[in-house]
Structures are given as C-alpha cells and as structure tokens.
C-alpha cells in the first residue's frame, strides 16, 4: 500500500473497580495498564515499505499474604505465654520464667529476628501478620520490519523483535515483607534475507539471523545483609556481586521462614545463523540445495545459596525462635565456589531435496541432509 495505516489500543483495570479481598485488612493495590499500536506504510526509498508495532503491559497488583511471625515478647526473649518449656542448651535446665536473658542473645541470630520479622498485626499465633505486597511487572513487546524490492529480480527483508519482561514477584520467595524475586527476561532477534530470481526456473535465498536471550532471577533485596549481620564464611563475604546480595536463607520450624530466591543466576545466549538455499524447477522436478552454519555462545553465572542456609527447629531449646536468638542452628549449608561457565559451539548442515510431481494428486519427495555438530568448548 502507498499509504500509512496503523492502529492504537488501550485497556486498564483499577482497584477502585474491585472489592476488598476477604482476608486483607485493606484493599490491595491494583493497576493494570495495557496499551500499544502499530504503524506501516511506504518509506522515502522507492519500493521500500515498513511495519512496526509496540505493546506494553504495566501491572501493580497487591497480593494478600498471611504470615506466622513471633510475638513482640518472643522477639525479646520472653516465651512465658507458651506452654513449651524453653531450656538452656548449655545446662539443659529451663530458663527462669521461660525468659531468655538479653545477655545470652547471639548477635547474628537476634539480628535476623529483628531485621526480618515484623510485629504481628492480627490476633492469634498463626497467620498473625497480614500484608499485601505488590506484584510488579513491566512487559515490552516490539517488532520492526522493512521490505525493499529495488528491482523485479531482487527483494530484501530486515526484521527485529524484542521481548523485555521485568518482574518483582513477592509470591515466589515466601510471605515475609521485603522478600521478593526479581525476574528479568530480555530476548531479541534479528533477521536479514535476500531473495534473487535468476530466471523463471531458478531462485536463491540468503538468510542471516541473530538471537540473544538474557534471563536473570535475582533477590530483589540488594543489601549486603551478611556484612550487616556479621555472618562470616559465606561466598558473599569474598565475592561482592549482584548475585550475592540479599539475606541468607533461614528455615524456621513453626514460623514463616526467611526465603529469598535461593538460586540466583544470569544466563546469556548468543546465536548466529547463516543459511543459503537454491531452488530449481526442471520439468516435473523441484529441487532444493542448501547449507547452514550456526554458532552458539552461552555465558552462565549460577549461584546456589551464596549467603548461606540456616535451619532452626527448636532442637536445642524447645522453640525455633529461641534457638535463633541463642545462635544454635540445627543445620547450616553454604556454597563452595561460584558456578560460572562459558560455553560455545558451532554446527554445519548441508542438504539436497528433490520433489517429483507424479500426478495432480501424488508427489514423491526424497532428500538427504548431513549435519556436523562440533564439540562444546568451555573457557
């Protein structure tokens, strides 16, 4: 078409149009906006046409979560409201009045309790903290394409596409405030094609393609908590990196655990493709010959529990929070060395195909393809 044509659209939802969640103390946030458009038409270059489109999805949605947290008294070492006897791990004898003296607090354990457990805002000892953190998502989708026919025998095409999704998801890593997972997906691809009609029986096609995938899953908390809390001996102490920030994993029996995303990673793929195809028609035969080369490069940073993993079960004192205040985990775990790998490979393929038209209803196709896949190398 020699005229420009396009469209635009929009959609929204808002909390003002929704009812309050039955379990929420307040109405959670809700803002969903989806909009975009497309445009296509001729360019100043003769016989060249373009098309482009863009779409964005923006979501801010409160997710109502119920959490079991220690009482204010328990965070201060006072377990007198519990029927469970709190014992001194050093002597095996009960603490007087079921109260742990502040002088016995472990700095790291007490620091974790104070930093990550909020005061209850609901009655009872189970699901006694209700909150509605926001699920955040920004998604971008875009396409651009240009076609050019400078002469009857030649046509060129260029295409670019992008998918870019950023998310902060509080639902994945547990229900305590401030703990969320950041997800980043940025995928791009580029395609170039030249088609040449040599005569009424021979056509060739040359294609070049590039694709890049960058995926990451990270802790949304970027503070160096191990340094703040004084936790020594973990990977984050020696390696300061975007993958080693955030709090440690702390599993607590009877209460909600402190679970940031435990396996942060950044993965990048780069792929190139070069292809050639020749098509010839000879009588009742349609023959195709071609070759293709692909290269792949993968860079992966994959870290598992870089800030340590601590489990408190109440094994030593009778209560998991008491064990934490005293500094007695029942199990600990840490990453030894970062998981970094860089890999690359390439492959070559050639093929030949013959399609024979036997009649209006029958065709016979025969072909041969050879593929060589090079060994993956690491560096």
C-alpha positions in Angstrom: 0.0 0.0 0.0 1.2 3.5 -0.8 -0.5 5.0 2.3 0.3 4.7 6.0 -2.0 2.7 8.1 -2.0 2.0 11.9 -4.0 1.4 15.0 -3.8 2.0 18.7 -5.4 0.3 21.7 -5.6 0.6 25.5 -7.0 -1.4 28.4 -7.0 -0.7 32.1 -8.1 -2.1 35.5 -8.0 -0.3 38.8 -8.6 -1.2 42.5 -11.4 1.4 42.6 -13.5 -1.1 40.5 -12.7 -4.1 42.7 -13.9 -5.4 46.1 -11.5 -6.0 49.0 -10.0 -9.4 49.4 -11.8 -11.2 52.3 -8.6 -11.9 54.2 -7.0 -8.5 53.5 -7.0 -5.8 56.2 -7.1 -3.1 53.5 -8.0 -3.2 49.8 -4.8 -4.3 47.9 -3.4 -2.2 45.1 -4.4 -3.0 41.6 -3.3 -1.1 38.5 -3.2 -3.0 35.2 -2.5 -0.9 32.0 -2.1 -2.5 28.6 -1.6 -0.3 25.6 0.1 -0.2 22.2 -0.2 0.3 18.5 1.1 -0.5 15.1 2.1 1.6 12.0 3.0 0.6 8.5 3.4 2.0 5.0 5.9 3.3 2.4 9.3 4.9 3.1 11.1 7.6 1.2 13.1 4.9 -0.6 11.3 3.7 -3.7 9.6 0.3 -3.4 10.5 0.1 0.3 7.9 -0.5 3.0 8.0 -0.7 6.8 5.9 -2.1 9.6 6.3 -1.6 13.3 4.3 -2.3 16.4 4.8 -1.9 20.2 2.8 -3.1 23.2 3.3 -2.5 26.9 1.8 -4.2 29.9 2.2 -2.5 33.3 0.9 -4.3 36.4 1.0 -3.2 40.0 -1.2 -5.8 41.9 -1.3 -6.3 45.6 -1.1 -9.9 46.7 -2.7 -10.7 50.1 -0.4 -13.0 52.1 -0.8 -14.4 55.6 2.4 -14.9 57.7 3.2 -16.5 61.0 5.6 -14.4 63.0 6.9 -14.4 66.6 5.2 -12.1 69.1 6.9 -8.9 70.3 7.6 -10.7 73.6 9.1 -13.7 71.9 11.4 -11.4 69.8 12.6 -10.0 73.1 13.2 -13.5 74.6 10.0 -13.8 76.6 8.3 -17.1 75.9 6.2 -17.1 79.2 3.0 -17.2 77.1 3.9 -20.6 75.7 3.3 -23.9 77.4 6.5 -25.2 75.9 9.5 -25.2 78.3 12.4 -23.2 77.0 15.6 -24.8 78.1 19.2 -23.5 78.3 21.2 -25.6 75.7 24.3 -25.3 77.9 22.8 -26.8 81.0 19.6 -28.4 79.9 17.7 -26.5 82.6 14.7 -24.3 82.0 15.2 -20.6 81.7 13.6 -18.9 84.7 10.1 -17.8 83.8 10.6 -19.1 80.2 12.5 -15.8 79.6 15.9 -15.8 77.8 18.2 -13.1 79.2 19.3 -10.5 76.7 22.9 -11.2 77.7 22.5 -14.7 76.2 21.4 -13.4 72.8 23.5 -14.3 69.8 24.2 -11.1 67.8 23.6 -12.7 64.4 20.5 -14.7 65.4 18.9 -11.9 67.3 19.8 -9.6 64.4 18.0 -11.8 61.9 14.9 -11.9 64.1 14.8 -8.1 64.5 15.5 -7.4 60.8 13.1 -9.7 59.1 10.2 -10.5 61.4 7.6 -7.7 61.7 5.4 -7.2 64.7 2.1 -9.1 64.5 -0.9 -7.1 63.2 -3.5 -9.8 63.6 -4.7 -11.8 66.6 -3.5 -15.3 67.4 -0.3 -17.2 66.9 -0.8 -18.4 63.3 -1.1 -16.1 60.3 -0.8 -13.2 62.7 0.7 -10.8 60.2 -1.4 -9.9 57.1 0.0 -7.7 54.3 -0.4 -7.1 50.6 2.9 -6.5 48.8 2.8 -5.5 45.2 3.4 -7.9 42.2 5.2 -5.6 39.8 5.5 -6.3 36.1 6.6 -4.2 33.1 6.4 -6.1 29.8 7.5 -4.6 26.5 6.9 -6.2 23.1 8.1 -4.7 19.9 8.6 -5.5 16.2 10.1 -3.7 13.3 10.2 -4.9 9.7 11.3 -3.4 6.3 10.8 -4.9 2.9 12.6 -3.5 -0.2 12.2 -4.5 -3.9 14.8 -2.4 -5.8 14.1 -4.4 -9.0 11.9 -7.2 -10.1 14.6 -9.9 -9.5 15.6 -8.8 -6.0 13.9 -8.5 -2.7 15.3 -7.7 0.7 13.8 -8.0 4.1 15.0 -6.9 7.6 13.2 -7.7 10.8 13.9 -7.0 14.5 11.8 -8.2 17.5 12.2 -7.7 21.3 10.5 -9.2 24.3 11.5 -7.5 27.6 9.8 -8.5 30.8 10.8 -7.2 34.3 9.0 -8.6 37.3 9.2 -8.3 41.1 7.3 -11.2 42.5 6.6 -11.5 46.3 4.7 -14.8 45.9 7.7 -16.9 44.9 10.0 -16.5 47.9 7.7 -16.6 50.8 5.4 -14.2 52.7 7.6 -12.0 54.8 7.8 -8.3 53.9 10.7 -7.2 51.8 11.4 -10.7 50.4 10.7 -10.9 46.6 12.2 -12.3 43.5 13.3 -10.2 40.6 12.9 -11.8 37.2 14.4 -10.3 34.0 13.8 -11.7 30.6 15.2 -9.8 27.6 15.0 -11.7 24.3 15.9 -10.2 21.0 16.2 -11.5 17.4 17.3 -10.0 14.1 16.6 -11.5 10.7 18.0 -10.4 7.2 17.0 -12.0 3.9 17.9 -11.6 0.3 15.9 -13.4 -2.4 17.1 -13.4 -6.0 15.1 -14.7 -9.0 17.8 -15.6 -11.6 15.3 -16.8 -14.2 11.8 -18.4 -14.4 13.3 -21.7 -13.0 15.9 -20.7 -10.5 15.6 -18.8 -7.2 18.1 -18.3 -4.5 17.7 -17.2 -0.9 20.3 -16.0 1.6 19.5 -15.5 5.2 21.3 -14.2 8.3 19.8 -14.5 11.8 20.9 -13.4 15.2 19.2 -14.1 18.5 20.1 -13.1 22.1 18.5 -14.3 25.3 19.3 -12.7 28.6 17.4 -14.3 31.6 18.1 -13.5 35.2 16.5 -14.4 38.5 17.8 -12.4 41.5 16.9 -11.3 45.0 15.0 -8.0 45.0 16.9 -7.0 48.2 20.2 -5.6 47.2 21.6 -5.0 50.7 24.7 -6.9 51.9 22.9 -8.5 54.8 25.6 -10.9 55.7 28.0 -8.0 56.3 25.4 -6.1 58.2 24.6 -9.1 60.5 28.2 -10.2 60.8 27.7 -13.6 59.3 31.1 -14.9 58.2 32.3 -17.7 55.9 29.8 -17.4 53.1 30.5 -16.7 49.4 29.1 -13.2 49.7 31.9 -12.3 52.1 34.6 -12.8 49.5 32.6 -12.1 46.3 30.7 -8.8 46.0 28.3 -9.3 43.1 24.7 -8.7 42.1 24.2 -12.4 42.7 25.5 -12.4 46.2 23.3 -9.7 47.8 20.3 -10.1 49.9 19.6 -12.0 53.1 20.6 -15.6 53.9 18.0 -18.4 53.8 16.7 -19.1 57.3 14.3 -22.0 57.7 12.3 -21.7 61.0 10.0 -24.5 62.2 6.6 -23.3 63.3 7.0 -19.8 61.8 7.4 -18.5 58.3 10.9 -18.9 57.0 13.1 -16.2 55.6 13.4 -17.4 52.0 14.9 -15.0 49.4 15.4 -16.6 46.0 17.9 -19.3 46.7 19.4 -19.9 43.3 20.2 -16.6 41.6 21.5 -16.7 38.1 22.2 -14.7 35.0 22.1 -16.6 31.7 23.0 -15.1 28.3 22.7 -16.9 25.0 24.0 -15.5 21.7 23.1 -17.4 18.5 24.1 -16.7 14.9 22.6 -18.4 11.8 23.9 -18.2 8.2 21.8 -20.1 5.5 21.8 -20.4 1.7 19.2 -22.1 -0.4 18.9 -22.6 -4.2 15.6 -23.8 -5.7 15.4 -25.0 -9.3 12.5 -26.3 -11.3 13.2 -28.8 -14.1 10.1 -30.3 -15.7 8.2 -32.2 -13.0 11.1 -31.9 -10.6 11.5 -29.2 -7.9 15.0 -29.4 -6.5 16.4 -27.6 -3.4 20.1 -27.4 -2.3 21.4 -25.5 0.6 23.7 -25.1 3.6 23.5 -23.7 7.0 26.0 -22.7 9.7 25.0 -21.9 13.3 27.1 -20.7 16.2 26.1 -20.7 19.9 27.7 -19.0 22.8 26.4 -19.4 26.4 27.5 -17.4 29.5 26.1 -18.6 32.8 26.5 -17.3 36.3 24.6 -19.8 38.5 24.9 -19.4 42.3 23.2 -21.6 44.9 22.7 -20.2 48.4 25.6 -17.7 48.2 24.6 -16.2 51.5 24.2 -19.4 53.4 21.3 -21.6 54.5 20.5 -21.9 58.2 17.8 -24.2 59.8 16.3 -23.7 63.2 14.0 -26.4 64.5 13.8 -25.9 68.3 16.1 -28.9 68.8 18.2 -27.2 71.5 15.9 -25.0 73.5 12.4 -26.3 72.5 11.4 -23.4 70.2 12.9 -22.4 66.8 12.9 -18.7 67.5 14.5 -19.3 70.9 17.2 -21.4 69.1 17.8 -18.5 66.7 18.1 -15.9 69.5 20.6 -18.1 71.2 22.5 -18.8 68.0 22.0 -22.6 67.7 21.1 -23.7 64.2 20.4 -27.4 63.7 21.8 -27.4 60.2 23.9 -25.0 58.1 24.9 -25.0 54.4 27.0 -22.8 52.2 28.1 -22.6 48.6 31.7 -23.6 47.9 32.9 -21.6 44.8 30.7 -19.8 42.3 29.0 -21.6 39.5 30.4 -19.7 36.4 30.6 -21.4 33.0 31.2 -20.1 29.5 30.5 -22.4 26.5 30.5 -22.1 22.8 29.8 -24.4 19.9 29.0 -24.5 16.2 27.3 -26.7 13.6 27.2 -27.2 9.9 24.5 -28.7 7.8 24.0 -29.3 4.0 21.1 -30.8 2.3 19.6 -31.7 -1.1 16.0 -32.4 -1.9 14.0 -33.5 -4.9 10.2 -33.2 -5.2 8.8 -35.1 -8.2 5.2 -34.4 -9.3 3.7 -37.8 -10.3 0.2 -36.5 -11.0 -2.2 -33.9 -9.8 -2.8 -35.9 -6.6 0.6 -37.5 -6.0 4.1 -36.2 -5.3 7.3 -38.1 -4.3 9.8 -36.3 -2.2 13.4 -37.6 -1.5 16.1 -35.8 0.3 19.5 -36.1 2.1 20.8 -34.0 5.0 24.2 -34.1 6.6 24.8 -32.3 9.9 28.1 -31.8 11.8 27.9 -30.7 15.4 31.2 -29.5 16.8 32.1 -30.3 20.4 31.2 -27.7 23.0 34.2 -25.9 24.4 34.5 -24.1 27.7 36.8 -21.4 28.8 
